[in-house]
């Protein structure tokens, strides 16, 4: 055996040794997690059903459309059930889990998710219409669906949110983080978002887990709807759960780079939040909030 092969064998043994000595970042002899590729494929296939002709395979003639949809639905049900089961088994706290409970919950969630697609399509149609009507540069509905990053982001969110509500771990975040990487829009799957939602431009938008957004809300790039502080447990670890992010009421417009923080912060109906503002307290309805940056001048050195 050559010296190079010996070194490679030694390196391999060293790596394997770290699996035992440095647990926590490897999964061996445990439940297989859903793969990022598999979850991305699920998301793409949901998009193909929600926006036929825009994503996915070429749509067949209307005479064959039922067969096309039925095939896609059957495939999604089987794959969702498999991935949901994997995610549930990973977090299962039962000492002697027989897998049946996790499998049953996964099947129930997969079926209810697919049943919700018609209502999700209704919501997305309103979101797309809000984008078209809210941007004078938009030439058509088709342009909004094909070109505007918020459409992908809100579609991924509305799917992930349904999965999140059923208590399926990992998969909603995997979907939302993929949408984040693709669009620059970071929406936690726990956020509750109303009808006719529009994010113009979108890059740098952050919407936290416990954010609540009403109907007819429009936000611009760089907006953060985040937490004001992070309470800690007695041992110093961060507390999980609780309302940490703001509530945005109906018909609010939030301009670019505004930051709104805190679980008790409520932005009242019909308010306008100006660019570059920093808000940590509630704003009454029908209020205009602006920030006039102070400009400092100094003489140029000669």
N, C-alpha and C positions, 0 to 999 in steps of 0.2 A: 504494500500500500504506500502511495506517495506521501511526502510530507504535507502537501496541500490537502489531501484527503484526510489525513490524521487531524490536521488543524480544523477542518470543517466538522469532523465528528466531535471533536472537543468543544467547538462552538455550539453545536447542536445540544450536547449534553448540558452545557452551561445554561442555555436558554430554558431547557426543560426543568432544570433545577430551580430556576426563578419561578416557575409555575407553582411549585410547592412553597417556596419561601416568601413569595410576594403575591399572595392571593388578593382577590378583589378586582383584578382587571383581566381575569381569564375565566372562561366557563368550560370546565371539563367534568365529565360524568354528571352533568346537570341537564336541565331542560334546554332544548334548542330554542334560541330566541328567533323571532321573526327577522328576516334579513332586510337590510335597507333596499336591496334591489327588488325583493318581493313586494314590499310595501309600496314602493314607487310604481311598480307595475299595476298594483291595485288602484292607486290613485289615478293613473293614466286611463285605466279602463272605466273608472267612474266618470272621468271627464268625457270620455267618448260617448257614454250614455246621456250625460247631461247636456252636452253640446254636440250632437251628431253632425258630422260634416265639417267640424272645426278641429277635433282631435281624434286620433285613432285611425282605424281602418276606413277605407272608402265606404260610404253608406250605400246599401243596395237600393234598387227601385222600391217604391212604396209597397208594391205587391209582395215583396219579400221582407219587409221591415220587421214584421212580428217575429219571424224566424230568427232574424239577426239579433233582435233585442232579447228574445228568449234564450238564445245561446249565450249571450253575454251575461245575462242574469244568472243562469245556471253556473257558469264558470265563476262569477264573483261570489256566489253563495258558498261554493265549495272552498275557494281559496281564502275568503274572509274567515270562514269557520276554522280552517286550519291555522291561520296566523293568529286569530283571536285566542284559540286554544293554547297555542305556544306561549303567548303573552300571559295568559291567566295562570298556566302551570308554573311559570317562572316566579310569580308572586304568590302562589298558593301557600297559605299558612297552615293548611291541614297536615297533621303529622303523618297520616296514612291516606293521602289522597288517592282515590281510585280512578281519577281522571274523568269520571263520568260527570261530576258536577261542573267541572270547568268546561267540558265539551258541551254540555247542555246549555250553559250560559253563553258560550261562544255561538252556538247555533241560533239561539234566541236573538242575540244581538245582531248577527249577520242578517237574519230574516227581517228584523225591524228596521235595520239600516236600509236595506234594499227597498222595503215598503215606503220609506220616507223620501225616496228619490223624486217622486212626483211633486211633493211639497217643496223640496229643496230646489227643483227646477223653477217653481213659481217664485221663490225668493230670489233666485239668481236673475230671472228675467227683470225683476224690479231693480236689482242692483245694476244690471247693464243699462237699463233705461235711465237710472240716476246718473250714470257716467256719461251717457250721451247728452242728456239734457243739462248736465252740470259743467260741461266743457265746450266752449264755443269752437274749439279746434276740432272737435269730433265731427267727421263727415257722415258717418253711418253707424248703425248698430253693429254691422259686420266688422267695421274697423275697431270698435271698442272691444269686441270679443277677441279679435285676432291679435291686437297690438297692445292693449292696456294691461300692465302688470297686475293691477288690482283685481282683475277678473280671475286670474289664476289663483291669486292669494285668497280671495274671499271664497272661491269655490273649494279650495283645499280646506279652508277653515270650516265651512258649513258641513263638509263631510266629517272632518276630524272632530268637530264639536258633538255631532251625533254619537260618535264612538266614545268620546270622553264622557258623555252623560251616562252611558251604560257601564262605566267603571272599568273599561278595558285599558290596561296600562300600556305604556311604551308606544303603541302604534299611533295614537293621535299626535304625540310629540314628533315622531318620525315624519309624519306627513307635514306638520306645520314647519318643521325645521327645513325640510326639502323646499317648501314654498318660500321660506325665508332666504335660502341660498339662491334660489332662482330669481326672485323678484326684489330682494332687499326689504321686504315687508315682513315684520316679525309679529305674528298674531298668535298668542297662546290659545290652544284649543279650548280652554275653559272660558274664555271671554264670551259674553252674551251680546250679540249684535243684532239689532233690529232690521227693519225693512228699508230698502232703498238706500243702502250704504255705499258711499263713494269715497275712494282715496285717490286724489289727483296726484299724478307723478309717482309718489309712493316711496321712493328710496329713503331708508332710515326710519320709517315708521315703526314704533314699538307699542304694542297693546298687551298689557299684562293679564294674568290669569283671571283675576276677579273683576276685571273691568266690565261695566254694564253700559251699553250704548243703545239709545233709543232709535226711533225711526227718523229717516230723512237727515242723517248726519253726514257732513262732508268734512274731510280732513285732508291736509296737504303734507308734502314731504317733510321728514324730520320730526314729526310730532311724536312725543312720548306720553303715554298714559301709564304711569308707573307707580311704584310704591314709595311712600315718604320715608319710612323707617322699617327696620326689621326687628321686632321684639324677639328676645332670647329666652330659652328655658333656663332653669337653675344651673344646669351644667355648662351653660354658655353656647349651646347649639341653637340655631335659628328655629323659631316656632314655625310649624307648617300649618297651612290653612288660614282661615280668617279673611275678612274683607280688607285687602291691602291696596286696591287700585280704585280709581275714581269712577263716578257715575256720570254719564253724559246724557242729558235729557234730549227730547225730540227737537229736530230742526236747528241743531247747533252747528256752526261752522268754526273750524279750528285751523288757523293759518300756519304756515311753515315754521318749524323749529320751536313751536310752543311746547312747554313741558307742564303737565298737569299731574300732580302727585297726591296720593293718600286715599285710603279707603273711605274716609268720611267726607271727601271733597265731592261736591255735586255741582255740575254746571247746569244752570236752569234752562228751561225751554227758550228757544229763539235767541239765544245769546251768540255773540261773535267774539272769539278769542283771537286777538291779533298775533302777528308773527313775533317770535323771540320772547314771548312772555313766560313767566315762571309763576305757577299758581299752586298754592298749597292750602287754600281755603275755598269754601263754597262761593259760587257766583250766583246772584239772583237771576230769575228769568228776565229775558229781554235786556241784557246788559252787554255793552261793548267794553272789552278789556284791551287796552293797548299799552305798548312800552315804547317810549321815546328815548332812544339811546342818546346819552350825553356825548357830545363831541368835544374832544380836548385838542386845542391847537397850541402849537409852540413855534416860536420863531426858528427859521432855518439858520443853522450855524454858518457864518460867513467863512 
